[in-house]
Amino acid sequence: MTSFKAVLALDVGSKRIGVAIASMPAGLAKPLTTLSATDPAFLDKLTTLINEQSVTHVVIGWPRGLSGQSTPQTKSAEQFAKLLKSRLKLSIDMQDEALTSRRAEEELGRRKKPFRPEDIDALAATYILNDWLAEHQEILHA
């Protein structure tokens, strides 16, 4: 059984990757940062974050069509997960990310403060992580 210290979630896009974190046992997800998906040093920066935050598990947003069908983005996210699993040697799960970016943009808009696309990505990653945490409470607190 995996001992969870911190769980990191990624909202993977073609330009940016939103990052959220939840430390255990509290399990409260919060936005952490946004990384550039096109940065050649992306994997090194992600590895540094994982080490600094004592991450033991990674959750990757799983984009699918509204009817649950596979899309080109689905395949891209699955390939990204395979790459990370081989590189990071951590447990990785995929979590449905349906409408998380739209929800994040709407929430940020309601705050009536300026926000950037990076803010949307990090908040979307938080929604992905909250959904995963809600579905895995039994193993997190075992």
C-alpha positions, 0 to 999 in steps of 0.5 A: 500500500502506498503511503501518501505524503502529498498528491500533485495534480496536473492539468495538461495543455499544449501551452501550459500545465496547471499544477495543484497540490494536496498534503496529507492527511489534510487532503486540501487541494490548492493551486501551486503553479503553472509550468510551460508545456513547451519549456525543454526543462519542463520535466526537470522543473516538475521533478524539482517540484515533486522533490521539494513538496515530498510528492508520492502520487501524481494525478493527471487530468484525463480529457475525454469527450462529453460522452466519455469518448476518446479524443486526440487530447485523451491520447495525448494525456495518456502518452504524457502519463506514460512518459511521466511514469517512466521518468518519475517512478511514481504512482500516476492516476488519470482523473476525468477533467470534464469542464474543469477549465470552464469552471475555473474561468467562471470562478475566477470571473466571479471574483471580479479581479484580473486573472491570467490564463495561468491562473485558470490552469492552476485552478483547473488542476485543483478541481481535478485533484479535489475530484480525485481526492473525493473518490479516493478517501478510503485509501488516503486515510487507511 
